[in-house]
């Protein structure tokens, strides 16, 4: 019988007393500490990011507004780096580590600033600091030189300074009213030309076979992989266009400085220096290439005499207007009808690419954006490219056909180089303008595929297998290509070349036989390109803009350029401004000073060039419309240390 309580409830059975809660297991403890550490790490990262961007914002916000602080003085063009049609964006990580590439200055910014300075009463003079100037291409520098002449025509002095003047630096300095150099400096002019690298012996020694498919007697891009020296055809073409460039350079300098005696410094500079007692600066002065010899402090005092100083105790500290501030204070005036300007700068590559490289998909998107903009009445392509991928070039051309469908006039303005793929993308144009010293043409295509059966065989590695068709496993990089694949690859290149020449012949209204006689991969200077019908006329961006307006039936004085291009991302832009030389005394160690140092720096680029060439060969396979020799006429890029290490490893000289 079950017992009950007085109220009838059944009593609870006897239960053991409740035990206290057990402690955490070892696994639970470890997980708790791990989550705590991860949480602390996340909080610290967040705090660091907030602190970093807070400091960055504070530093930038604390800097004066560029447009609001443009006062009187001399406009300072401290060109520590290169001039480019489209500067490459700054790498944020490189900026933070201090490992920045060479500074690139936009040609259009410099020209616009100088043209504004000519009519600006606040600008009393222009100072060209070319001590660390590394070049910019003969056509781009010609545009800047013309803008300097406008400043001189406004009766404003232009003073140039450099420890030693190279060809590109002197192309600008010749247009100054006073050219200064350091004691022991001078102007040593080398002229265009020089040797390039040939890899046939290296590839034979390593054991790499190169399978070349090309069309064009003068298509010298592939020669470094098939020869140990320059072919007679390539030498003939190179001599022809270099003679035009060299003649144009000399004519420009002689017009700017008619009293200068160039010949002694060009034909036998060593003798001219010996005649001046071994003093290179004095030899340049005697030849009329420079006007004064003095230190930077002497130069600064001279500028202060002209524009004044803010501090009587520092008479060398002259009133200055920095280029970046002046450019910000003089943006493009958007009055009238916009004409789309689309830069195609650098190698033409497949897919997307940042500014300074012409990504086929990126450029096509910009073109289609311009076509969709109802305000745009014409398109100007500014081409400064040695070419590249055929597929990317065709992607750009196809996008331009949408502009043709909308009946938008298309005008091409060729800069330093517009060759191979750079000409391919120009074929839809209604008019093509170039300068006499523009490098263009190179209408030819090629493909390169390496195979490694010889080098593998040295280590006892062979390949074997079963093929169901002649193309099974082709191209065989370990066993070599077969005759069927070689025939197919060459047929593909032949077909693309036929298409290329037909596109050019149609666009230039030229019989195909005549076009083929000037194609064959031959490179032409603009002066010859106009004679043979590859371009319509001489001129730069102003002429191209005026022609685009005329074709669109608009008053040329009532148009303005609307650029369609990728701008820098906000972080890169902030870092670029942060690392800008706000202090006038800041020197950019990335760009060397002095003629010898700059010459040595330029020669270091051979390592980067060789690595790029060999990597391009190894990647190979795609059909390209590219001009390898034309790349030397683009603004230089800084040599990369990692390329030197990679090159040494390839040559078996490194660890």
C-alpha positions as CSV (number, residue, x, y, z in Angstrom):
1,X,0.0,0.0,0.0
2,X,1.2,3.5,-0.8
3,X,1.5,5.9,2.0
4,X,-0.2,9.3,1.7
5,X,0.1,12.5,3.6
6,X,-2.6,14.2,5.5
7,X,-3.7,16.2,2.5
8,X,-3.8,13.1,0.4
9,X,-0.6,13.8,-1.7
10,X,1.8,11.1,-2.4
11,X,5.2,11.8,-0.8
12,X,8.2,12.1,-3.2
13,X,10.4,9.1,-3.2
14,X,13.7,9.4,-1.5
15,X,16.2,11.2,-3.8
16,X,19.9,11.6,-3.3
17,X,21.0,15.1,-2.3
18,X,21.7,17.4,-5.3
19,X,25.4,17.4,-6.3
20,X,27.2,20.7,-7.2
21,X,27.7,21.5,-11.0
22,X,30.8,19.8,-12.4
23,X,33.8,21.9,-13.6
24,X,34.5,22.5,-17.4
25,X,36.3,19.9,-19.3
26,X,39.8,20.7,-20.7
27,X,38.4,21.0,-24.2
28,X,35.8,23.5,-23.1
29,X,38.5,25.6,-21.3
30,X,40.7,25.6,-24.4
31,X,37.8,26.5,-26.7
32,X,36.9,29.4,-24.3
33,X,40.4,30.8,-24.3
34,X,40.7,30.4,-28.1
35,X,37.5,32.3,-28.7
36,X,38.7,35.0,-26.2
37,X,42.0,35.3,-28.0
38,X,40.2,35.6,-31.4
39,X,37.9,38.2,-30.0
40,X,40.8,40.2,-28.6
41,X,42.6,39.9,-32.0
42,X,39.5,41.1,-33.9
43,X,39.1,44.1,-31.5
44,X,42.8,45.0,-31.8
45,X,42.7,44.8,-35.6
46,X,39.6,47.0,-35.7
47,X,41.2,49.5,-33.3
48,X,44.4,49.5,-35.4
49,X,42.4,50.2,-38.6
50,X,40.3,52.9,-37.0
51,X,43.5,54.5,-35.6
52,X,45.3,54.2,-39.0
53,X,42.5,55.7,-41.0
54,X,41.9,58.3,-38.4
55,X,45.5,59.4,-38.5
56,X,45.4,59.3,-42.3
57,X,42.3,61.4,-42.5
58,X,43.7,63.8,-39.9
59,X,46.9,64.2,-41.8
60,X,45.1,64.8,-45.1
61,X,42.4,67.0,-43.6
62,X,45.1,69.1,-42.0
63,X,46.8,69.8,-45.3
64,X,45.6,73.0,-47.0
65,X,43.2,72.8,-49.8
66,X,45.3,72.9,-53.0
67,X,43.0,75.2,-54.9
68,X,42.6,77.7,-52.0
69,X,46.3,78.2,-51.4
70,X,47.7,79.1,-54.8
71,X,49.5,82.4,-54.3
72,X,52.1,84.3,-56.3
73,X,55.4,83.0,-57.2
74,X,57.1,80.6,-59.6
75,X,55.2,77.4,-60.8
76,X,57.5,74.6,-59.8
77,X,57.6,71.5,-62.0
78,X,59.7,69.1,-59.9
79,X,59.5,66.2,-62.2
80,X,61.0,63.5,-60.0
81,X,60.0,60.5,-62.2
82,X,58.4,60.2,-65.6
83,X,55.7,61.7,-67.7
84,X,52.8,59.4,-68.8
85,X,49.6,59.6,-70.7
86,X,47.9,57.7,-67.9
87,X,49.8,57.3,-64.7
88,X,49.5,53.9,-63.1
89,X,47.7,53.9,-59.7
90,X,49.7,53.8,-56.5
91,X,49.9,50.5,-54.7
92,X,48.6,51.0,-51.2
93,X,50.8,48.3,-49.7
94,X,53.8,49.6,-51.5
95,X,53.0,53.1,-50.3
96,X,52.8,52.0,-46.7
97,X,56.1,50.1,-46.9
98,X,57.8,53.1,-48.6
99,X,58.6,50.9,-51.6
100,X,56.9,53.2,-54.2
101,X,57.5,52.9,-57.9
102,X,58.7,55.9,-59.9
103,X,56.3,58.8,-59.7
104,X,54.3,59.3,-62.9
105,X,53.0,62.8,-64.0
106,X,50.1,63.1,-66.4
107,X,51.1,64.9,-69.6
108,X,47.8,66.6,-69.9
109,X,48.0,68.0,-66.3
110,X,51.4,69.5,-67.1
111,X,50.3,71.0,-70.4
112,X,47.1,72.4,-68.9
113,X,49.0,73.9,-66.0
114,X,51.5,75.6,-68.2
115,X,48.9,77.0,-70.6
116,X,47.0,78.4,-67.6
117,X,50.3,79.8,-66.1
118,X,50.9,81.8,-69.3
119,X,47.9,83.9,-68.7
120,X,47.9,83.9,-64.9
121,X,49.3,87.1,-63.3
122,X,50.1,85.2,-60.1
123,X,52.6,83.1,-61.9
124,X,55.8,85.2,-62.3
125,X,58.0,82.4,-63.7
126,X,58.2,78.6,-64.3
127,X,60.9,76.5,-62.7
128,X,61.8,73.1,-64.3
129,X,63.5,70.9,-61.7
130,X,64.8,68.1,-64.0
131,X,67.5,66.8,-61.6
132,X,65.6,63.5,-61.2
133,X,63.6,63.4,-64.4
134,X,63.7,60.0,-66.1
135,X,61.9,60.7,-69.3
136,X,58.5,60.6,-70.9
137,X,58.6,59.9,-74.7
138,X,59.5,62.3,-77.4
139,X,55.9,63.1,-78.5
140,X,54.7,63.8,-75.0
141,X,57.7,66.0,-74.2
142,X,57.1,67.8,-77.4
143,X,53.6,68.8,-76.2
144,X,55.1,70.1,-72.9
145,X,57.8,72.0,-74.8
146,X,55.1,73.8,-76.9
147,X,53.4,74.7,-73.6
148,X,56.7,76.1,-72.3
149,X,57.0,78.2,-75.4
150,X,53.6,79.7,-74.6
151,X,54.9,80.7,-71.2
152,X,57.9,82.3,-72.8
153,X,55.7,84.1,-75.4
154,X,53.8,85.6,-72.4
155,X,57.2,87.2,-71.4
156,X,57.6,85.0,-68.4
157,X,61.0,83.5,-67.6
158,X,61.4,79.7,-67.6
159,X,64.4,78.4,-65.6
160,X,65.7,74.9,-65.8
161,X,68.0,73.1,-63.4
162,X,69.6,69.7,-63.4
163,X,72.9,68.1,-62.3
164,X,73.2,66.6,-65.7
165,X,70.8,66.7,-68.7
166,X,69.8,63.5,-70.5
167,X,68.1,63.5,-74.0
168,X,64.6,63.8,-72.6
169,X,65.5,66.3,-69.9
170,X,67.2,68.5,-72.4
171,X,64.3,68.3,-74.8
172,X,62.4,70.3,-72.2
173,X,65.3,72.4,-70.9
174,X,66.1,73.7,-74.3
175,X,62.8,75.7,-74.1
176,X,63.9,77.5,-70.9
177,X,65.1,81.1,-70.9
178,X,67.9,80.1,-68.5
179,X,69.4,76.6,-68.3
180,X,71.5,75.9,-65.2
181,X,73.7,73.0,-64.3
182,X,75.9,72.0,-61.4
183,X,79.7,72.3,-61.5
184,X,80.8,68.9,-62.9
185,X,77.4,68.5,-64.5
186,X,76.5,69.3,-68.1
187,X,74.4,67.9,-71.0
188,X,75.5,64.6,-72.4
189,X,73.2,63.6,-75.3
190,X,73.2,60.0,-76.4
191,X,70.6,60.0,-79.1
192,X,68.0,57.2,-79.8
193,X,69.1,53.6,-80.4
194,X,71.2,51.0,-78.7
195,X,71.4,47.3,-78.3
196,X,68.7,44.9,-77.3
197,X,68.8,41.4,-75.9
198,X,68.7,38.2,-78.0
199,X,68.0,34.9,-76.3
200,X,68.7,32.2,-78.9
201,X,72.0,31.2,-77.3
202,X,70.5,31.1,-73.8
203,X,67.5,29.0,-74.9
204,X,69.8,26.6,-76.7
205,X,72.0,26.3,-73.6
206,X,69.0,25.7,-71.3
207,X,67.4,23.3,-73.8
208,X,64.2,25.2,-74.5
209,X,62.7,24.9,-78.0
210,X,60.7,27.8,-79.3
211,X,58.0,27.2,-81.9
212,X,57.3,30.4,-83.7
213,X,54.3,31.2,-85.9
214,X,54.4,34.6,-87.5
215,X,53.5,36.7,-90.6
216,X,55.6,39.7,-91.6
217,X,59.1,40.0,-93.0
218,X,59.7,42.8,-90.5
219,X,57.9,41.3,-87.5
220,X,61.0,41.5,-85.4
221,X,59.2,40.7,-82.1
222,X,60.2,37.1,-82.3
223,X,63.7,37.6,-83.5
224,X,65.2,37.6,-79.9
225,X,64.0,34.0,-79.6
226,X,65.2,32.8,-83.0
227,X,68.4,34.8,-83.6
228,X,71.5,35.9,-81.9
229,X,71.5,39.3,-83.7
230,X,69.3,41.7,-85.6
231,X,68.1,40.7,-89.0
232,X,68.9,42.9,-92.0
233,X,65.2,43.7,-92.4
234,X,64.8,44.7,-88.8
235,X,68.0,46.8,-89.0
236,X,66.7,48.6,-92.1
237,X,63.3,49.5,-90.5
238,X,65.0,50.5,-87.3
239,X,67.4,52.8,-89.0
240,X,64.6,54.4,-90.9
241,X,62.4,55.4,-88.0
242,X,65.3,56.3,-85.6
243,X,66.7,58.7,-88.2
244,X,63.3,60.5,-88.2
245,X,63.2,60.7,-84.4
246,X,66.8,61.9,-84.1
247,X,66.3,64.5,-86.8
248,X,63.1,65.8,-85.1
249,X,64.8,66.0,-81.7
250,X,67.7,68.0,-83.1
251,X,65.4,70.3,-85.1
252,X,63.3,71.0,-81.9
253,X,66.4,71.9,-79.9
254,X,67.9,74.1,-82.6
255,X,64.7,76.0,-83.0
256,X,64.5,76.5,-79.2
257,X,68.1,77.5,-78.8
258,X,69.3,78.7,-82.2
259,X,72.7,79.9,-80.8
260,X,73.6,76.5,-79.4
261,X,76.3,74.5,-81.2
262,X,75.1,70.9,-80.9
263,X,77.5,69.3,-83.3
264,X,80.6,69.1,-81.0
265,X,78.6,67.6,-78.2
266,X,77.0,65.1,-80.5
267,X,79.8,63.9,-82.7
268,X,82.7,63.9,-80.2
269,X,81.7,64.9,-76.7
270,X,84.9,63.6,-75.2
271,X,86.9,66.0,-77.4
272,X,84.6,68.9,-76.5
273,X,85.1,68.2,-72.8
274,X,88.9,67.9,-73.2
275,X,88.9,71.3,-74.9
276,X,87.1,72.7,-71.9
277,X,89.8,71.5,-69.6
278,X,88.0,68.3,-68.7
279,X,85.0,70.2,-67.3
280,X,81.8,68.8,-68.7
281,X,79.7,71.6,-67.4
282,X,82.0,74.2,-69.0
283,X,81.9,72.3,-72.3
284,X,78.1,72.4,-72.3
285,X,78.2,76.2,-71.5
286,X,80.7,76.8,-74.3
287,X,78.4,74.9,-76.7
288,X,75.5,77.0,-75.6
289,X,73.5,74.1,-74.2
290,X,73.5,75.6,-70.7
291,X,73.6,79.3,-69.7
292,X,74.9,79.2,-66.1
293,X,76.9,76.9,-63.9
294,X,76.1,77.0,-60.2
295,X,74.9,75.1,-57.2
296,X,71.3,74.5,-56.4
297,X,71.6,77.2,-53.8
298,X,72.8,79.6,-56.5
299,X,69.9,78.6,-58.7
300,X,67.4,79.2,-55.8
301,X,68.8,82.6,-55.2
302,X,68.4,83.5,-58.9
303,X,64.8,82.4,-58.8
304,X,64.2,84.4,-55.7
305,X,65.6,87.5,-57.4
306,X,62.8,87.1,-60.0
307,X,59.8,86.1,-57.9
308,X,60.7,87.2,-54.4
309,X,61.1,85.5,-51.1
310,X,58.8,85.2,-48.1
311,X,61.7,85.3,-45.6
312,X,64.4,88.0,-45.8
313,X,66.6,85.8,-43.6
314,X,66.3,83.0,-46.2
315,X,66.8,84.8,-49.6
316,X,67.1,81.5,-51.4
317,X,63.6,80.4,-50.3
318,X,61.7,81.6,-53.2
319,X,57.9,81.9,-53.5
320,X,56.7,78.7,-55.2
321,X,53.5,77.2,-56.5
322,X,53.5,73.4,-56.6
323,X,52.3,71.6,-59.7
324,X,49.7,69.5,-57.8
325,X,48.2,72.5,-56.2
326,X,48.0,74.4,-59.5
327,X,46.5,71.5,-61.3
328,X,43.8,71.1,-58.7
329,X,43.1,74.9,-59.0
330,X,42.7,74.6,-62.8
331,X,40.5,71.6,-63.5
332,X,39.2,70.9,-67.0
333,X,36.5,73.5,-67.7
334,X,33.3,71.7,-68.5
335,X,31.7,74.3,-70.7
336,X,29.9,73.3,-73.9
337,X,29.5,69.8,-75.4
338,X,31.6,66.9,-74.1
339,X,33.7,64.8,-76.3
340,X,34.7,61.4,-74.8
341,X,38.4,60.9,-74.4
342,X,39.4,57.3,-73.9
343,X,43.1,56.6,-73.2
344,X,44.5,53.3,-74.4
345,X,47.9,53.2,-72.7
346,X,50.4,50.5,-72.2
347,X,50.3,46.8,-73.2
348,X,47.0,45.6,-74.5
349,X,46.0,42.6,-72.4
350,X,43.0,40.3,-72.0
351,X,40.4,41.0,-69.3
352,X,40.5,43.9,-66.9
353,X,43.6,45.9,-66.0
354,X,44.4,49.1,-63.9
355,X,45.3,52.4,-65.4
356,X,48.6,52.4,-67.2
357,X,47.8,49.0,-68.8
358,X,45.1,48.6,-71.5
359,X,42.8,45.8,-70.4
360,X,40.6,44.8,-73.3
361,X,37.5,44.4,-71.1
362,X,38.2,47.6,-69.1
363,X,38.7,49.8,-72.2
364,X,35.6,48.2,-73.9
365,X,33.5,49.1,-70.9
366,X,34.7,52.7,-71.0
367,X,33.8,52.9,-74.7
368,X,30.3,51.5,-74.1
369,X,29.8,53.9,-71.2
370,X,30.7,56.8,-73.6
371,X,28.3,55.4,-76.2
372,X,25.5,55.2,-73.7
373,X,26.2,58.8,-72.5
374,X,23.7,60.9,-74.5
375,X,25.7,64.1,-73.9
376,X,28.7,62.7,-75.7
377,X,28.8,63.7,-79.4
378,X,32.2,62.2,-80.5
379,X,35.0,60.0,-79.2
380,X,38.7,60.6,-79.2
381,X,41.0,57.7,-78.6
382,X,44.4,58.7,-77.1
383,X,46.6,55.7,-78.0
384,X,50.1,55.2,-76.5
385,X,50.6,51.4,-76.8
386,X,52.9,49.0,-78.5
387,X,50.0,46.5,-78.9
388,X,49.5,43.1,-77.3
389,X,46.7,40.5,-77.3
390,X,44.8,40.2,-80.6
391,X,41.7,39.1,-78.6
392,X,41.8,42.2,-76.4
393,X,42.4,44.4,-79.4
394,X,39.4,43.0,-81.1
395,X,37.3,43.4,-78.0
396,X,38.1,47.1,-78.0
397,X,37.5,47.4,-81.8
398,X,34.1,45.7,-81.4
399,X,33.1,48.1,-78.7
400,X,34.0,51.0,-81.0
401,X,31.6,49.6,-83.6
402,X,28.8,50.4,-81.2
403,X,29.9,54.0,-81.4
404,X,29.8,53.8,-85.2
405,X,26.3,52.3,-85.0
406,X,25.2,55.4,-83.0
407,X,27.0,57.6,-85.7
408,X,29.4,59.0,-83.2
409,X,32.6,60.3,-85.0
410,X,35.8,58.5,-83.8
411,X,39.1,60.3,-84.0
412,X,42.4,58.7,-83.0
413,X,45.3,60.7,-81.4
414,X,48.5,58.7,-81.5
415,X,51.0,59.6,-78.8
416,X,54.6,58.2,-78.5
417,X,53.6,54.8,-79.8
418,X,50.6,53.3,-81.5
419,X,51.8,50.1,-83.1
420,X,50.5,46.6,-83.9
421,X,47.5,46.2,-81.5
422,X,47.6,49.9,-81.0
423,X,46.9,50.2,-84.8
424,X,44.3,47.4,-84.7
425,X,42.2,49.4,-82.2
426,X,42.5,52.5,-84.4
427,X,40.9,50.9,-87.5
428,X,37.4,52.1,-86.8
429,X,38.5,55.7,-86.7
430,X,37.2,58.3,-89.1
431,X,40.5,60.2,-88.8
432,X,43.9,59.4,-87.4
433,X,46.3,62.0,-86.1
434,X,49.9,61.4,-85.1
435,X,53.1,63.4,-84.8
436,X,56.0,63.0,-87.2
437,X,58.0,61.3,-84.4
438,X,55.2,58.9,-83.4
439,X,56.1,55.2,-83.8
440,X,53.3,53.3,-85.5
441,X,52.6,50.6,-88.0
442,X,54.0,47.1,-87.2
443,X,51.1,45.5,-88.9
444,X,51.8,41.8,-88.3
445,X,51.0,39.0,-85.9
446,X,52.8,36.1,-84.2
447,X,52.5,33.4,-81.6
448,X,55.2,31.7,-79.5
449,X,54.9,28.3,-77.8
450,X,57.9,26.8,-75.9
451,X,58.6,23.1,-75.4
452,X,60.9,21.6,-72.9
453,X,61.8,18.1,-74.2
454,X,65.5,18.8,-74.5
455,X,65.9,20.2,-71.0
456,X,63.8,17.4,-69.5
457,X,65.8,14.8,-71.4
458,X,69.0,16.0,-69.7
459,X,67.5,14.8,-66.5
460,X,66.3,11.5,-67.9
461,X,62.6,12.7,-68.1
462,X,60.8,11.5,-71.2
463,X,57.1,11.5,-72.3
464,X,55.0,8.9,-74.0
465,X,51.3,8.2,-74.5
466,X,48.5,7.4,-76.9
467,X,46.9,9.8,-79.3
468,X,43.5,9.3,-80.8
469,X,43.9,12.2,-83.4
470,X,46.9,14.2,-84.7
471,X,46.0,16.9,-82.2
472,X,45.6,14.8,-79.1
473,X,47.8,16.3,-76.3
474,X,48.9,19.2,-78.5
475,X,50.7,21.5,-78.0
476,X,52.9,19.0,-76.2
477,X,55.2,21.1,-74.0
478,X,57.1,18.1,-72.8
479,X,57.5,16.2,-76.1
480,X,57.4,19.0,-78.7
481,X,54.7,20.0,-81.2
482,X,53.9,17.8,-84.2
483,X,53.5,18.8,-87.9
484,X,49.7,18.8,-87.7
485,X,49.7,21.3,-84.8
486,X,52.4,23.5,-86.4
487,X,50.3,23.7,-89.6
488,X,47.2,24.5,-87.8
489,X,48.9,27.2,-85.6
490,X,50.5,28.8,-88.7
491,X,47.2,28.8,-90.5
492,X,45.5,30.5,-87.6
493,X,48.2,33.2,-87.6
494,X,47.9,33.6,-91.4
495,X,44.1,34.0,-91.0
496,X,44.5,36.7,-88.3
497,X,47.1,38.5,-90.3
498,X,44.8,38.5,-93.4
499,X,42.0,39.9,-91.2
500,X,44.3,42.6,-89.7
501,X,45.5,43.7,-93.2
502,X,41.9,43.7,-94.5
503,X,40.7,45.8,-91.5
504,X,43.5,48.4,-92.1
505,X,43.0,48.4,-95.9
506,X,39.3,49.0,-95.5
507,X,39.7,51.7,-92.9
508,X,42.4,53.5,-94.8
509,X,40.6,53.1,-98.2
510,X,43.6,51.5,-99.6
511,X,44.0,48.5,-102.1
512,X,44.9,45.4,-100.1
513,X,48.0,44.8,-102.3
514,X,49.3,48.3,-101.5
515,X,48.6,47.9,-97.8
516,X,50.5,44.6,-97.7
517,X,53.5,46.3,-99.2
518,X,53.8,48.6,-96.2
519,X,52.6,46.0,-93.6
520,X,54.7,42.9,-93.1
521,X,55.3,44.0,-89.4
522,X,57.3,47.0,-90.4
523,X,57.5,49.9,-87.9
524,X,57.1,53.4,-89.3
525,X,57.7,56.9,-87.9
526,X,54.7,59.2,-88.2
527,X,56.4,61.3,-90.9
528,X,56.6,58.2,-93.2
529,X,53.3,56.8,-92.0
530,X,51.5,59.9,-93.4
531,X,53.2,59.6,-96.7
532,X,52.2,55.9,-97.1
533,X,48.6,56.6,-95.9
534,X,48.6,55.0,-92.5
535,X,47.6,58.3,-90.8
536,X,45.6,61.3,-92.0
537,X,47.5,64.2,-90.6
538,X,49.9,65.6,-88.1
539,X,48.7,66.9,-84.7
540,X,48.1,66.0,-81.1
541,X,45.1,66.1,-78.8
542,X,44.0,69.7,-79.7
543,X,43.9,68.8,-83.4
544,X,42.0,65.6,-82.6
545,X,39.5,67.3,-80.5
546,X,38.9,70.0,-83.1
547,X,38.5,67.4,-85.8
548,X,36.0,65.4,-83.7
549,X,34.0,68.5,-83.1
550,X,34.0,69.3,-86.8
551,X,32.8,65.8,-87.7
552,X,30.1,66.1,-85.1
553,X,29.2,69.5,-86.6
554,X,30.0,71.3,-83.4
555,X,31.9,74.6,-82.9
556,X,35.4,73.4,-81.8
557,X,35.6,76.2,-79.3
558,X,32.4,74.9,-77.6
559,X,33.6,71.4,-76.6
560,X,35.6,70.0,-73.7
561,X,37.1,66.5,-73.0
562,X,35.3,64.1,-70.8
563,X,37.7,61.3,-69.8
564,X,36.3,57.8,-69.5
565,X,38.9,55.9,-67.5
566,X,39.3,54.2,-64.1
567,X,40.2,56.7,-61.5
568,X,42.4,55.7,-58.5
569,X,40.6,54.0,-55.7
570,X,40.1,56.2,-52.7
571,X,42.8,54.6,-50.6
572,X,45.4,54.8,-53.3
573,X,44.4,58.4,-54.0
574,X,44.8,59.3,-50.3
575,X,48.1,57.5,-50.0
576,X,49.4,59.3,-53.2
577,X,48.5,62.7,-51.7
578,X,50.0,61.6,-48.4
579,X,53.3,60.7,-49.9
580,X,53.4,63.7,-52.3
581,X,56.4,65.9,-51.7
582,X,54.7,68.5,-49.6
583,X,58.1,69.6,-48.5
584,X,60.1,71.2,-51.3
585,X,63.3,69.8,-49.9
586,X,62.1,66.2,-50.1
587,X,64.0,64.3,-52.7
588,X,62.7,61.1,-54.3
589,X,65.4,58.5,-53.9
590,X,63.6,56.3,-56.4
591,X,64.8,58.5,-59.2
592,X,68.6,59.0,-59.3
593,X,70.2,62.4,-60.0
594,X,73.0,63.0,-62.4
595,X,73.6,61.8,-66.0
596,X,75.8,58.9,-65.0
597,X,73.5,57.7,-62.3
598,X,70.4,58.0,-64.5
599,X,72.2,56.1,-67.3
600,X,73.1,53.3,-65.0
601,X,69.6,53.2,-63.7
602,X,68.2,52.9,-67.2
603,X,70.6,50.1,-68.0
604,X,69.4,48.2,-64.9
605,X,66.1,47.9,-66.6
606,X,67.6,45.2,-68.8
607,X,67.0,42.6,-66.1
608,X,63.3,43.5,-65.9
609,X,63.0,43.5,-69.7
610,X,64.7,40.1,-70.0
611,X,62.4,38.6,-67.4
612,X,59.3,40.0,-69.0
613,X,60.4,38.7,-72.4
614,X,61.1,35.2,-71.2
615,X,57.9,35.1,-69.1
616,X,56.0,36.2,-72.1
617,X,57.5,33.4,-74.1
618,X,56.9,30.8,-71.4
619,X,53.2,31.9,-71.1
620,X,52.9,32.0,-74.8
621,X,50.2,30.4,-77.0
622,X,48.0,33.4,-77.7
623,X,48.2,35.2,-81.0
624,X,49.6,38.7,-80.5
625,X,49.9,41.9,-82.4
626,X,52.7,43.5,-80.5
627,X,55.8,45.5,-81.2
628,X,58.6,44.6,-78.8
629,X,61.1,47.2,-80.0
630,X,58.4,49.9,-79.7
631,X,58.2,49.6,-75.9
632,X,61.5,51.4,-75.7
633,X,59.8,54.6,-76.8
634,X,57.3,54.6,-73.9
635,X,58.1,56.2,-70.5
636,X,60.5,54.0,-68.6
637,X,59.4,51.9,-65.6
638,X,61.6,51.3,-62.6
639,X,63.5,48.0,-62.6
640,X,62.3,45.5,-60.1
641,X,64.7,43.9,-57.7
642,X,62.8,40.6,-57.8
643,X,63.4,40.5,-61.5
644,X,67.1,40.5,-61.0
645,X,66.9,37.6,-58.5
646,X,64.7,35.6,-60.8
647,X,67.0,36.3,-63.7
648,X,70.0,35.0,-61.8
649,X,68.1,31.9,-60.8
650,X,67.2,31.2,-64.5
651,X,70.8,31.7,-65.5
652,X,72.0,29.4,-62.7
653,X,73.9,32.2,-61.0
654,X,71.8,32.5,-57.9
655,X,70.7,30.4,-55.0
